[in-house]
Amino acid sequence: MPRPHKCRFIAANPAISAFKPAGTPARDLESVQLRLDELEALRLADLEGLYQDAAAERMGISRPTFSRLIEGARHKVADALLNSKMLLFQGGNVAMADTRTFECADCGARFQVPFGTGRPAECPECKSANIHRASDERGGGRCRRRGAGGGRGGGRGGARQGQRGRVRGGAPAHKPLAEPSPDAPKQQEDQE
């Protein structure tokens, strides 16, 4: 029996759930399922232009795993485009990254942006560049990733164990899609 997939972190759910050729009813098309982790791999590698090491770190997986993900995703997209198939975006063992809330000083709009996507350039409502982090979210902040050294304090932005936004081992903390059951810690204690 194969080992279960490790949870992969994605920045956001896609805005659409399917992509199909124009002019053909969906019922007449074959479909290809592109998992959400494969879609995130495409976004990081091909849209943002990250190297595989950096993209794998952002998703919380190894570089060889990222390489397999991106290869499978590119194959599925090519199949759908060249053979007129519908792409369905669903599935995969994924968790959403935490978000930051920004506020526009000109129009007062509040909007959220996932961590790791950079600071927004403008307000989505009024297009003003006069934006800042929401005052109710200031404080502790989120720790940055460690540098290439991987050891505590050895790299750029090294974090102490237990610092907000980090979990043991230096991996970024993310919100799982489903909350763990209240019995989860009890079950782990029973197994030890």
C-alpha positions, -999 to 999 in steps of 0.1 A, spaced: 0 0 0 15 34 -10 22 60 16 -3 89 18 7 122 2 22 149 24 0 180 27 10 206 2 5 243 8 -13 265 -18 -17 303 -18 -54 303 -27 -82 284 -43 -86 290 -80 -112 315 -91 -127 290 -114 -133 252 -111 -130 243 -148 -115 255 -181 -129 243 -214 -127 250 -252 -151 277 -263 -181 268 -283 -184 231 -272 -208 220 -244 -191 205 -214 -212 174 -217 -195 166 -251 -160 170 -238 -136 146 -222 -121 160 -190 -87 160 -174 -84 165 -136 -57 189 -125 -52 187 -87 -49 219 -68 -13 211 -58 -4 206 -95 -21 240 -103 -1 256 -76 31 241 -89 23 256 -124 16 290 -108 49 290 -89 72 277 -116 56 291 -148 37 322 -137 60 335 -109 91 320 -125 105 305 -93 133 279 -93 121 245 -83 139 247 -49 122 279 -39 88 267 -52 91 234 -34 100 252 -1 69 274 -5 47 244 -10 63 225 19 75 196 -2 109 183 -14 124 194 -47 121 159 -64 84 158 -54 79 193 -69 96 181 -100 72 152 -104 42 175 -97 52 201 -123 60 174 -149 25 158 -144 8 192 -144 24 202 -177 15 169 -193 -22 173 -183 -24 209 -195 -8 200 -228 -31 170 -232 -62 193 -225 -50 220 -249 -40 199 -278 -68 174 -276 -96 198 -268 -104 185 -233 -119 203 -203 -95 209 -174 -111 204 -139 -94 220 -110 -101 198 -79 -87 174 -54 -53 170 -39 -41 169 -3 -37 207 2 -39 234 29 -44 271 24 -16 295 33 -23 322 59 -35 355 47 -27 392 55 -53 419 56 -46 453 40 -66 485 42 -68 514 17 -63 548 33 -81 565 4 -114 545 1 -113 524 33 -115 491 14 -102 460 33 -88 430 13 -68 399 20 -37 386 3 -20 352 10 14 351 26 42 346 1 27 366 -27 44 399 -20 29 432 -10 0 443 -33 8 473 -55 -26 489 -53 -61 488 -38 -83 464 -59 -113 488 -55 -99 523 -62 -64 514 -76 -47 537 -51 -12 529 -40 -19 543 -5 -24 509 12 -12 495 45 -16 465 68 -48 466 88 -43 480 123 -60 451 140 -34 427 124 -2 445 134 20 428 159 40 396 159 38 393 122 49 362 103 84 349 104 103 347 72 119 316 58 154 306 69 183 311 46 200 282 28 219 272 60 187 257 75 201 259 111 187 281 138 199 317 135 224 307 107 206 322 78 187 353 68 157 357 92 165 327 114 137 320 138 137 307 174 117 275 180 82 284 192 82 318 175 48 327 162 42 316 126 66 286 127 63 250 136 91 226 147 116 221 119 114 256 105 84 249 81 60 277 77 28 275 96 -4 272 76 -40 267 83 -53 232 73 -85 231 53 -102 209 79 -97 215 116 -82 185 135 -106 168 158 -103 175 196 -93 139 201 -62 142 179 -37 150 206 -52 123 228 -48 97 200 -12 107 195 -5 102 232 -21 68 232 1 56 204 33 66 222 
